[in-house]
Amino acid sequence: MNVVHAAVAVLERADGMVLLAERPEGKPWAGWWEFPGGKIEAGEQALDALVRELQEELGIVVTQATPWLTRHFEYPERQVQLHFFMVRGWQNEPQGCEGQRLSWQQVSKLSVGPMLPANEPILAALSLPAVYAISNATEMGEAAFISALQVALDNGLQLLQLREPGYAAPVLQALAEQVLTLAQPYAARILLNGEVETARAWGLHGVHLSSKALMAMQQRPEALLCAASCHDAAQLRQAEKLALDFAVLSPVLPTLSHPGASTLGWQGFAEVLAGNSLPVYALGGMQPQDLNTARQHGAHGIAMQRAVWLGDQA
């Protein structure tokens, strides 16, 4: 069965709402909702196809689009390879140029449906924030870290990896309890860098696997948000095979944690991510101002262990 390649847009407004379109009568799967886009023609680049399709379908001119995910899906009648782009800049107001209904939606509270099956996993990926914070209590001191965490939560932080490798288990558990208490009113999610069963026992939202644990795992844990540290394409492929929720790829730039270590650089980062199906955060020397650069190279967002705790950064 031939694979149909399509360019698909997640149009995202400044308020976080995304645009969905209903397939009109006369098309397969009429009445189902999807992200707008269309078939990539022979010899056409995915981005060029995206720009063309959005002009034809929505009457808009794309001014800012960055690569995001590539997902493969098998319908009964065909196989599709969907090349997703995040589109955050365009001219003109989108309208249904082909008779399709349009609706701006909040990802966590859709009021339209059903969604085309190939698009459903995208909603979970879109629920991930742009910043993934990593705890730094060992270096900062616990009191300073808790204070900085409160500021970050007030400023919108939604995702945190609890990683303190030098802590004894009872001390780390006590810190986890403090962090969970602080995060609960903000609906922020906390992942433990450690064992799956420990994350469960402590009531955390998920687990973050080391690259070693990732490569040894045969099946992803159930009922937990699950992420992993990756440093090369083979590890990222393993994360995809296990259908993890997201991954972190590092080191992109030089870091204080690993002085002198070889880095991917932005070009190397993009090369490892090519064709990737999971949301990936860039880690290593990241500053808040690196977010746009990371997105331009295929990242979902950035992960930070130090800069995120310096103030109004979340």
Residue frames as qw, qx, qy, qz and C-alpha x, y, z in Angstrom:
[[0.000, 0.888, 0.460, 0.000, 0.00, 0.00, 0.00],
 [0.404, 0.505, -0.029, 0.762, 1.43, 3.38, -1.01],
 [0.358, -0.541, -0.435, 0.625, 2.11, 5.93, 1.70],
 [0.141, 0.833, 0.298, 0.445, 0.50, 9.34, 1.23],
 [0.450, -0.160, -0.294, 0.828, 2.61, 12.19, 2.62],
 [0.076, -0.847, -0.406, -0.335, 0.77, 15.24, 3.94],
 [0.259, 0.204, -0.322, 0.887, 1.79, 18.56, 5.49],
 [0.396, -0.692, -0.596, -0.092, -0.35, 19.45, 8.51],
 [0.121, 0.494, -0.210, 0.835, -0.57, 22.71, 10.44],
 [0.398, -0.610, -0.596, 0.338, -1.18, 23.36, 14.09],
 [0.082, 0.631, 0.078, 0.768, -2.22, 27.00, 13.90],
 [0.504, -0.491, -0.556, 0.442, -1.72, 28.37, 17.38],
 [0.027, -0.875, -0.132, -0.464, -2.88, 31.81, 18.52],
 [0.158, 0.515, -0.506, 0.674, -1.12, 33.83, 21.20],
 [0.604, -0.381, 0.317, -0.624, -3.78, 32.67, 23.71],
 [0.278, -0.259, 0.922, -0.081, -2.92, 29.01, 23.05],
 [0.735, 0.367, 0.395, -0.412, -6.07, 28.20, 21.07],
 [0.244, -0.219, 0.791, 0.516, -5.56, 25.98, 18.01],
 [0.552, 0.333, -0.165, -0.746, -7.55, 25.81, 14.77],
 [0.414, 0.064, 0.907, 0.043, -9.49, 22.69, 13.80],
 [0.413, 0.249, -0.382, -0.788, -11.41, 22.07, 10.57],
 [0.698, 0.154, 0.620, -0.324, -14.36, 19.78, 9.88],
 [0.191, -0.078, 0.805, 0.556, -14.11, 17.63, 6.76],
 [0.479, 0.263, 0.011, -0.838, -16.96, 18.72, 4.42],
 [0.801, 0.279, 0.463, -0.256, -19.56, 16.56, 2.72],
 [0.740, 0.653, -0.133, -0.091, -18.24, 14.72, -0.31],
 [0.246, 0.652, -0.688, 0.202, -14.83, 13.98, 1.23],
 [0.707, -0.110, -0.685, 0.137, -13.82, 10.75, 2.99],
 [0.422, -0.310, -0.601, 0.603, -14.49, 10.92, 6.72],
 [0.111, -0.546, -0.218, -0.802, -16.93, 13.81, 6.26],
 [0.588, -0.699, -0.203, -0.353, -17.98, 15.33, 9.57],
 [0.817, -0.345, -0.180, 0.425, -14.76, 14.40, 11.33],
 [0.065, -0.991, 0.113, 0.016, -12.43, 17.11, 12.62],
 [0.859, 0.079, 0.023, 0.505, -8.73, 17.52, 11.88],
 [0.280, -0.678, 0.157, 0.661, -5.84, 19.92, 11.78],
 [0.592, 0.766, 0.043, -0.248, -5.75, 21.68, 8.40],
 [0.265, -0.545, 0.679, 0.414, -3.29, 20.68, 5.70],
 [0.824, 0.464, 0.045, -0.321, -3.04, 18.51, 2.63],
 [0.942, 0.118, 0.207, 0.237, -1.11, 16.20, 0.36],
 [0.247, -0.699, 0.440, 0.506, 2.52, 16.87, -0.50],
 [0.772, 0.604, -0.028, -0.199, 2.87, 16.74, -4.28],
 [0.908, 0.079, 0.117, 0.395, 5.69, 14.86, -6.01],
 [0.559, 0.363, -0.019, 0.745, 8.92, 16.85, -5.80],
 [0.210, -0.798, -0.066, -0.561, 7.43, 19.32, -3.31],
 [0.263, 0.189, -0.677, 0.660, 9.00, 20.13, 0.05],
 [0.281, -0.529, -0.779, 0.184, 6.77, 19.66, 3.11],
 [0.121, -0.511, -0.274, 0.806, 6.95, 23.33, 4.12],
 [0.120, 0.121, -0.443, -0.880, 6.11, 24.47, 0.58],
 [0.288, -0.348, -0.833, -0.319, 3.12, 22.14, 0.55],
 [0.235, -0.541, -0.636, 0.498, 1.98, 23.50, 3.91],
 [0.009, -0.387, 0.004, 0.922, 2.12, 27.10, 2.71],
 [0.223, -0.023, -0.643, -0.733, 0.24, 26.22, -0.48],
 [0.302, -0.405, -0.860, -0.078, -2.44, 24.15, 1.25],
 [0.173, -0.547, -0.528, 0.627, -3.16, 26.79, 3.89],
 [0.094, 0.262, -0.224, -0.934, -3.49, 29.45, 1.19],
 [0.318, -0.121, -0.742, -0.578, -5.95, 27.24, -0.70],
 [0.388, -0.421, -0.819, 0.052, -7.92, 25.92, 2.29],
 [0.336, -0.660, -0.482, 0.468, -7.90, 28.88, 4.68],
 [0.257, 0.879, 0.194, 0.352, -6.95, 31.92, 2.60],
 [0.455, -0.863, 0.136, 0.173, -3.97, 32.73, 4.82],
 [0.580, 0.668, -0.378, 0.274, -0.34, 33.53, 4.09],
 [0.852, -0.430, -0.159, 0.255, 2.03, 31.72, 6.47],
 [0.176, 0.883, -0.294, 0.320, 4.74, 33.94, 7.94],
 [0.165, -0.565, 0.741, -0.323, 6.07, 31.69, 10.73],
 [0.958, -0.047, -0.106, -0.260, 6.12, 27.88, 10.66],
 [0.087, -0.610, 0.779, -0.117, 8.49, 25.45, 12.39],
 [0.643, 0.060, -0.742, -0.181, 8.78, 21.65, 12.02],
 [0.573, -0.452, 0.398, -0.555, 7.34, 19.65, 14.90],
 [0.619, -0.151, 0.758, -0.139, 6.40, 15.95, 14.62],
 [0.462, 0.264, -0.662, -0.528, 6.15, 13.30, 11.92],
 [0.586, -0.050, 0.686, -0.429, 3.48, 10.66, 12.55],
 [0.249, 0.097, -0.848, -0.457, 2.65, 7.51, 10.58],
 [0.545, 0.113, 0.552, -0.621, -0.92, 6.23, 10.58],
 [0.030, -0.029, -0.911, -0.411, -2.73, 3.39, 8.85],
 [0.601, 0.181, 0.184, -0.756, -6.34, 3.92, 7.81],
 [0.758, 0.171, 0.623, -0.092, -8.29, 0.97, 6.35],
 [0.681, 0.695, 0.228, 0.019, -7.96, 2.46, 2.87],
 [0.527, 0.718, -0.206, 0.405, -4.48, 4.02, 2.99],
 [0.690, -0.394, -0.220, 0.566, -1.33, 4.79, 4.96],
 [0.140, 0.937, 0.059, 0.313, -0.40, 8.37, 5.71],
 [0.624, -0.130, -0.235, 0.734, 2.79, 10.08, 6.84],
 [0.089, -0.936, -0.303, -0.156, 1.82, 13.34, 8.51],
 [0.526, 0.148, -0.180, 0.818, 4.45, 16.09, 8.70],
 [0.258, -0.861, -0.433, 0.070, 3.24, 18.44, 11.42],
 [0.354, 0.340, -0.111, 0.864, 4.31, 22.07, 11.65],
 [0.197, -0.678, -0.488, 0.513, 3.60, 24.60, 14.37],
 [0.234, 0.538, 0.329, 0.740, 2.29, 27.74, 12.69],
 [0.313, -0.618, -0.461, 0.555, 2.35, 30.80, 14.92],
 [0.000, 0.542, -0.082, -0.836, 2.37, 33.58, 12.34],
 [0.333, 0.395, 0.744, 0.424, 0.10, 34.27, 9.36],
 [0.130, 0.155, -0.078, -0.976, -1.64, 37.03, 7.46],
 [0.514, -0.162, -0.457, -0.708, -5.44, 37.23, 6.98],
 [0.583, -0.176, 0.557, -0.565, -8.13, 35.65, 9.13],
 [0.080, -0.055, 0.973, 0.209, -8.59, 31.91, 8.42],
 [0.649, 0.226, 0.160, -0.709, -11.83, 31.02, 6.62],
 [0.657, 0.067, 0.751, 0.009, -13.26, 27.81, 5.19],
 [0.241, 0.509, -0.429, -0.706, -12.44, 28.32, 1.51],
 [0.256, 0.076, -0.899, -0.347, -13.58, 24.76, 0.67],
 [0.625, -0.376, -0.364, -0.579, -16.85, 24.86, 2.58],
 [0.624, -0.158, -0.691, 0.329, -15.38, 23.38, 5.77],
 [0.452, -0.856, -0.137, -0.208, -16.36, 24.59, 9.22],
 [0.477, 0.390, -0.489, 0.618, -13.55, 26.00, 11.37],
 [0.607, -0.751, -0.196, -0.171, -13.27, 26.27, 15.12],
 [0.193, 0.601, -0.573, 0.522, -10.66, 27.66, 17.50],
 [0.850, -0.386, -0.332, -0.138, -10.30, 25.19, 20.34],
 [0.314, -0.705, 0.574, -0.272, -8.57, 24.78, 23.68],
 [0.473, 0.302, -0.824, -0.075, -6.63, 21.52, 23.48],
 [0.023, 0.047, -0.886, 0.460, -7.62, 20.35, 26.96],
 [0.352, 0.404, 0.626, -0.566, -11.34, 21.07, 26.47],
 [0.017, -0.024, -0.686, -0.727, -12.44, 20.30, 22.91],
 [0.465, 0.345, 0.457, -0.675, -16.05, 21.20, 22.12],
 [0.677, 0.467, -0.290, -0.489, -16.01, 19.65, 18.62],
 [0.306, -0.292, 0.904, 0.060, -15.56, 16.09, 17.39],
 [0.885, -0.343, 0.197, 0.244, -14.97, 13.38, 16.58],
 [0.036, -0.796, 0.500, 0.340, -11.31, 13.90, 15.74],
 [0.799, 0.434, -0.405, -0.100, -9.74, 11.93, 12.89],
 [0.926, -0.354, -0.027, 0.131, -7.88, 9.01, 14.54],
 [0.727, 0.297, -0.105, 0.610, -4.50, 10.14, 13.18],
 [0.061, 0.677, -0.110, 0.726, -4.86, 13.48, 14.97],
 [0.700, -0.654, -0.220, -0.183, -5.83, 12.23, 18.44],
 [0.798, -0.264, -0.179, 0.512, -2.25, 11.62, 19.72],
 [0.341, 0.463, 0.014, 0.818, -1.35, 15.15, 18.67],
 [0.393, -0.774, -0.160, -0.470, -3.68, 16.60, 21.31],
 [0.816, -0.525, -0.108, 0.216, -1.71, 14.92, 24.11],
 [0.665, 0.098, 0.024, 0.740, 1.55, 16.27, 22.69],
 [0.069, 0.639, 0.150, 0.751, 0.09, 19.77, 22.46],
 [0.589, -0.760, -0.225, -0.158, -0.78, 19.66, 26.17],
 [0.761, -0.241, -0.124, 0.589, 2.93, 19.74, 27.00],
 [0.063, -0.963, -0.047, 0.256, 4.25, 23.22, 27.85],
 [0.559, 0.773, -0.216, 0.206, 7.15, 24.97, 26.16],
 [0.046, 0.677, -0.613, 0.405, 9.39, 24.78, 29.24],
 [0.897, -0.242, -0.369, 0.025, 10.45, 21.64, 31.14],
 [0.171, -0.817, 0.418, -0.357, 12.16, 22.59, 34.40],
 [0.801, 0.012, -0.546, 0.245, 14.69, 20.43, 36.23],
 [0.570, -0.817, -0.081, -0.021, 15.13, 20.81, 39.97],
 [0.549, 0.523, -0.363, 0.541, 18.41, 22.16, 41.32],
 [0.603, -0.772, -0.045, -0.198, 18.04, 21.99, 45.10],
 [0.875, -0.197, -0.053, 0.438, 21.49, 20.43, 45.60],
 [0.501, 0.294, 0.041, 0.813, 23.25, 23.42, 44.09],
 [0.125, -0.650, -0.147, -0.735, 20.87, 26.17, 45.22],
 [0.048, -0.026, 0.717, -0.695, 20.00, 24.92, 48.68],
 [0.025, -0.438, -0.895, -0.080, 16.56, 23.56, 49.41],
 [0.010, 0.697, 0.445, -0.563, 15.03, 26.75, 50.80],
 [0.064, 0.508, -0.313, -0.800, 16.20, 28.82, 47.82],
 [0.035, -0.048, -0.871, -0.488, 14.93, 26.18, 45.40],
 [0.003, 0.569, 0.809, -0.149, 11.48, 26.03, 47.00],
 [0.035, 0.695, 0.171, -0.698, 11.26, 29.83, 46.90],
 [0.071, 0.367, -0.561, -0.739, 12.27, 29.88, 43.22],
 [0.015, 0.247, 0.939, 0.240, 9.79, 27.11, 42.44],
 [0.083, 0.671, 0.607, -0.417, 6.97, 29.17, 43.92],
 [0.100, 0.630, -0.170, -0.751, 7.93, 32.11, 41.70],
 [0.037, 0.169, -0.810, -0.561, 8.12, 29.86, 38.64],
 [0.057, 0.438, 0.897, -0.013, 4.71, 28.33, 39.36],
 [0.106, 0.723, 0.337, -0.594, 3.23, 31.81, 39.77],
 [0.136, 0.599, -0.384, -0.689, 4.70, 32.65, 36.36],
 [0.774, 0.364, -0.150, -0.496, 3.16, 29.63, 34.63],
 [0.079, 0.411, -0.907, -0.049, 5.53, 26.68, 35.09],
 [0.838, -0.005, -0.010, -0.545, 3.63, 23.46, 34.34],
 [0.967, 0.128, -0.217, 0.043, 6.20, 20.66, 34.10],
 [0.196, -0.798, 0.536, -0.195, 9.04, 19.76, 36.47],
 [0.850, 0.123, -0.496, 0.131, 11.54, 16.93, 36.68],
 [0.585, -0.752, 0.264, -0.149, 12.60, 16.21, 40.26],
 [0.861, 0.318, -0.270, 0.290, 16.26, 15.28, 39.88],
 [0.263, -0.827, 0.426, -0.258, 18.56, 15.33, 42.89],
 [0.849, 0.195, -0.490, 0.039, 20.93, 12.36, 42.46],
 [0.301, 0.356, -0.660, 0.589, 22.86, 13.11, 45.65],
 [0.534, -0.359, 0.249, -0.723, 19.80, 12.94, 47.91],
 [0.069, -0.010, 0.977, -0.202, 19.09, 9.91, 50.08],
 [0.190, -0.393, -0.797, -0.418, 15.64, 8.44, 49.42],
 [0.241, -0.669, -0.630, 0.313, 13.95, 9.75, 52.61],
 [0.154, -0.508, -0.013, 0.847, 15.27, 13.27, 51.98],
 [0.048, 0.004, -0.609, -0.791, 14.19, 13.18, 48.33],
 [0.186, -0.517, -0.820, -0.159, 10.74, 11.91, 49.31],
 [0.192, -0.668, -0.427, 0.578, 10.33, 14.78, 51.75],
 [0.044, -0.358, 0.275, 0.891, 11.29, 17.24, 49.01],
 [0.088, -0.222, -0.803, -0.546, 8.86, 15.54, 46.61],
 [0.161, -0.641, -0.728, 0.180, 6.04, 16.04, 49.13],
 [0.111, -0.613, -0.122, 0.773, 6.85, 19.75, 49.36],
 [0.004, -0.180, 0.557, 0.811, 6.99, 20.10, 45.59],
 [0.104, -0.398, -0.860, -0.302, 3.69, 18.26, 45.09],
 [0.134, -0.689, -0.565, 0.434, 1.98, 20.46, 47.66],
 [0.054, -0.533, 0.122, 0.835, 3.21, 23.60, 45.92],
 [0.023, 0.089, -0.710, -0.698, 2.33, 22.33, 42.42],
 [0.114, 0.414, 0.901, -0.061, -1.17, 21.05, 43.17],
 [0.201, 0.718, 0.376, -0.550, -3.04, 24.40, 42.98],
 [0.171, 0.635, -0.388, -0.646, -1.42, 25.11, 39.61],
 [0.917, 0.289, 0.217, -0.170, -2.14, 21.65, 38.12],
 [0.244, 0.741, -0.617, -0.101, 1.59, 21.42, 37.37],
 [0.990, 0.007, -0.121, -0.068, 2.93, 17.92, 36.73],
 [0.277, -0.751, 0.597, -0.054, 5.95, 16.47, 38.53],
 [0.919, 0.247, -0.307, -0.012, 8.13, 13.66, 37.16],
 [0.657, -0.646, 0.379, 0.088, 10.72, 11.75, 39.19],
 [0.514, 0.622, -0.591, -0.014, 14.11, 11.10, 37.67],
 [0.305, -0.373, 0.818, -0.313, 14.37, 7.62, 39.12],
 [0.063, 0.065, 0.994, 0.065, 12.54, 4.34, 39.45],
 [0.366, -0.311, -0.552, -0.682, 9.04, 3.82, 38.09],
 [0.554, -0.488, -0.674, 0.029, 7.74, 2.19, 41.28],
 [0.341, -0.299, -0.367, 0.812, 9.17, 4.97, 43.43],
 [0.129, -0.085, -0.223, -0.963, 7.34, 7.56, 41.35],
 [0.511, -0.402, -0.636, -0.417, 4.12, 5.61, 41.82],
 [0.553, -0.410, -0.627, 0.365, 4.63, 5.14, 45.55],
 [0.247, -0.266, -0.234, 0.902, 5.28, 8.83, 46.09],
 [0.256, 0.742, 0.562, -0.261, 2.20, 9.89, 44.12],
 [0.088, -0.498, 0.325, 0.799, 4.10, 11.73, 41.39],
 [0.641, 0.558, 0.089, -0.519, 2.60, 12.33, 37.96],
 [0.842, 0.512, -0.169, -0.025, 5.28, 10.53, 36.02],
 [0.778, -0.415, 0.305, 0.359, 8.78, 9.22, 35.66],
 [0.392, 0.847, -0.333, -0.135, 11.81, 10.48, 33.75],
 [0.972, -0.056, 0.132, 0.184, 14.10, 7.65, 32.63],
 [0.267, -0.686, 0.512, 0.442, 17.85, 7.86, 32.28],
 [0.561, 0.526, -0.492, -0.407, 19.17, 6.85, 28.87],
 [0.080, 0.264, -0.957, 0.087, 20.43, 3.60, 30.40],
 [0.400, 0.218, 0.751, -0.479, 17.02, 2.78, 31.88],
 [0.586, 0.524, -0.052, -0.615, 15.39, 3.74, 28.58],
 [0.444, 0.462, -0.709, -0.293, 17.48, 1.28, 26.55],
 [0.005, 0.101, -0.970, 0.219, 16.77, -1.54, 29.03],
 [0.493, 0.225, 0.481, -0.689, 13.01, -0.99, 29.13],
 [0.156, 0.136, 0.911, 0.357, 10.76, -3.39, 27.17],
 [0.107, -0.658, -0.662, -0.342, 7.41, -1.70, 27.74],
 [0.016, -0.439, 0.159, -0.884, 6.43, 1.75, 28.94],
 [0.037, -0.217, -0.794, 0.567, 4.85, 1.99, 32.40],
 [0.129, -0.599, -0.669, -0.420, 1.09, 2.42, 32.47],
 [0.327, -0.847, -0.412, -0.077, -0.86, 5.31, 33.99],
 [0.464, -0.656, 0.030, 0.594, 2.19, 7.55, 34.34],
 [0.386, 0.905, -0.156, -0.089, 3.53, 10.39, 32.25],
 [0.863, -0.219, 0.295, 0.348, 6.75, 8.92, 30.89],
 [0.347, 0.909, -0.228, -0.026, 9.81, 10.74, 29.50],
 [0.908, -0.152, 0.119, 0.372, 13.45, 9.90, 28.92],
 [0.134, -0.826, 0.361, 0.411, 16.88, 11.43, 28.45],
 [0.862, 0.391, 0.246, 0.209, 18.35, 10.83, 24.99],
 [0.297, -0.727, 0.338, 0.518, 21.76, 11.69, 23.57],
 [0.051, -0.290, 0.739, 0.606, 21.63, 10.20, 20.08],
 [0.570, 0.104, -0.398, -0.711, 19.29, 8.92, 17.37],
 [0.468, -0.038, -0.883, -0.024, 19.27, 5.31, 18.64],
 [0.074, -0.228, -0.724, 0.647, 18.02, 6.37, 22.05],
 [0.373, 0.230, 0.047, -0.898, 15.40, 8.61, 20.53],
 [0.551, 0.061, -0.672, -0.491, 14.18, 5.72, 18.34],
 [0.316, -0.151, -0.894, 0.279, 13.85, 3.59, 21.48],
 [0.145, 0.260, 0.449, -0.842, 11.74, 6.32, 23.11],
 [0.507, 0.193, -0.312, -0.780, 9.53, 6.32, 20.00],
 [0.468, 0.017, -0.867, -0.171, 9.26, 2.53, 20.01],
 [0.197, -0.258, -0.812, 0.485, 8.05, 2.61, 23.61],
 [0.123, -0.691, -0.483, -0.523, 5.62, 5.43, 22.75],
 [0.364, -0.357, -0.445, 0.737, 6.84, 7.66, 25.56],
 [0.080, 0.886, 0.420, -0.180, 5.09, 10.97, 26.09],
 [0.279, 0.942, -0.170, 0.072, 8.19, 13.02, 25.31],
 [0.864, -0.044, -0.084, 0.494, 11.97, 12.99, 25.34],
 [0.163, -0.944, 0.177, 0.225, 14.85, 15.32, 26.19],
 [0.843, 0.385, 0.011, 0.374, 17.78, 15.50, 23.78],
 [0.229, -0.943, 0.239, 0.018, 21.14, 16.76, 25.06],
 [0.179, -0.697, -0.182, 0.671, 23.60, 18.33, 25.30],
 [0.492, 0.799, 0.293, 0.184, 22.84, 20.92, 22.64],
 [0.215, 0.852, -0.236, 0.414, 25.20, 23.64, 23.91],
 [0.444, 0.227, -0.664, 0.557, 28.01, 23.63, 26.51],
 [0.605, -0.677, -0.289, -0.304, 26.78, 23.26, 30.10],
 [0.206, -0.699, 0.530, -0.434, 28.10, 23.88, 33.59],
 [0.883, -0.247, 0.304, -0.258, 27.10, 20.33, 34.54],
 [0.905, 0.080, 0.316, 0.273, 29.35, 18.72, 31.91],
 [0.059, 0.892, -0.287, -0.343, 32.20, 21.12, 31.08],
 [0.083, -0.530, 0.764, 0.357, 34.22, 20.04, 28.07],
 [0.587, 0.223, 0.777, -0.054, 31.64, 17.46, 26.90],
 [0.094, 0.051, 0.643, 0.758, 30.99, 17.24, 23.17],
 [0.370, 0.430, 0.412, -0.713, 27.75, 18.91, 22.13],
 [0.532, 0.481, 0.680, 0.153, 25.23, 18.38, 19.35],
 [0.037, -0.194, 0.235, 0.952, 24.95, 22.02, 18.30],
 [0.546, 0.384, 0.277, -0.691, 21.72, 23.16, 16.73],
 [0.555, 0.419, -0.541, -0.473, 22.44, 21.52, 13.38],
 [0.224, 0.154, -0.958, 0.091, 23.23, 18.19, 14.99],
 [0.322, 0.195, 0.669, -0.641, 20.13, 18.49, 17.16],
 [0.612, 0.419, -0.035, -0.670, 17.95, 19.01, 14.07],
 [0.458, 0.360, -0.763, -0.278, 19.56, 16.08, 12.28],
 [0.010, 0.008, -0.953, 0.303, 18.81, 13.69, 15.15],
 [0.388, 0.335, 0.524, -0.680, 15.22, 14.96, 15.30],
 [0.357, 0.266, -0.513, -0.734, 14.51, 14.56, 11.57],
 [0.572, -0.087, -0.707, -0.406, 11.34, 12.50, 11.13],
 [0.097, 0.015, -0.825, 0.557, 10.83, 12.18, 14.88],
 [0.375, -0.489, -0.654, -0.439, 7.33, 11.34, 16.16],
 [0.512, -0.594, -0.526, 0.329, 7.68, 12.47, 19.79],
 [0.065, -0.969, 0.024, -0.237, 7.78, 15.94, 21.33],
 [0.793, -0.015, -0.229, 0.565, 11.40, 16.65, 22.24],
 [0.247, -0.967, 0.000, 0.071, 12.87, 19.26, 24.57],
 [0.599, 0.570, -0.309, 0.470, 16.33, 20.71, 23.90],
 [0.672, -0.735, -0.007, 0.093, 18.62, 20.56, 26.95],
 [0.770, -0.099, 0.068, 0.626, 22.13, 21.83, 27.58],
 [0.314, -0.121, 0.067, 0.939, 23.06, 25.47, 28.03],
 [0.007, 0.640, 0.620, 0.453, 19.49, 26.61, 27.42],
 [0.024, -0.198, -0.293, 0.935, 18.32, 30.13, 28.24],
 [0.386, 0.583, 0.581, -0.417, 14.71, 31.36, 27.91],
 [0.321, 0.713, -0.204, -0.589, 15.66, 33.32, 24.78],
 [0.064, -0.299, 0.882, 0.359, 16.70, 30.03, 23.09],
 [0.553, 0.305, 0.696, -0.343, 13.09, 28.84, 22.80],
 [0.602, 0.685, 0.001, -0.410, 12.49, 30.21, 19.28],
 [0.215, 0.613, -0.732, -0.207, 15.81, 28.82, 18.05],
 [0.327, -0.101, 0.926, -0.157, 14.95, 25.42, 19.52],
 [0.620, 0.477, 0.490, -0.386, 11.57, 25.43, 17.80],
 [0.471, 0.725, -0.317, -0.389, 13.13, 26.38, 14.47],
 [0.184, 0.462, -0.864, -0.077, 15.25, 23.22, 14.76],
 [0.603, -0.106, -0.726, -0.313, 12.30, 20.92, 15.51],
 [0.172, -0.041, -0.794, 0.582, 12.08, 21.05, 19.31],
 [0.296, -0.696, -0.630, -0.176, 8.81, 21.16, 21.17],
 [0.306, -0.933, -0.002, -0.187, 10.45, 23.35, 23.78],
 [0.367, 0.576, -0.573, 0.452, 13.46, 23.75, 26.06],
 [0.795, -0.493, -0.336, 0.110, 14.52, 22.08, 29.31],
 [0.180, 0.714, -0.348, 0.581, 16.47, 24.08, 31.90],
 [0.719, -0.340, -0.522, 0.308, 18.10, 23.24, 35.22],
 [0.421, -0.281, -0.256, 0.824, 19.56, 26.63, 36.16],
 [0.020, 0.134, 0.212, 0.968, 18.22, 29.51, 34.08],
 [0.380, -0.519, -0.633, -0.431, 14.61, 28.61, 34.85],
 [0.547, -0.608, -0.499, 0.288, 15.15, 29.42, 38.54],
 [0.407, 0.001, -0.076, 0.910, 16.60, 32.88, 38.02],
 [0.162, 0.292, 0.231, -0.914, 13.28, 34.74, 38.09],
 [0.598, 0.480, 0.244, -0.594, 10.51, 35.51, 35.62],
 [0.062, 0.418, -0.787, -0.449, 11.47, 32.71, 33.21],
 [0.382, 0.134, 0.908, -0.108, 8.73, 30.07, 33.29]]
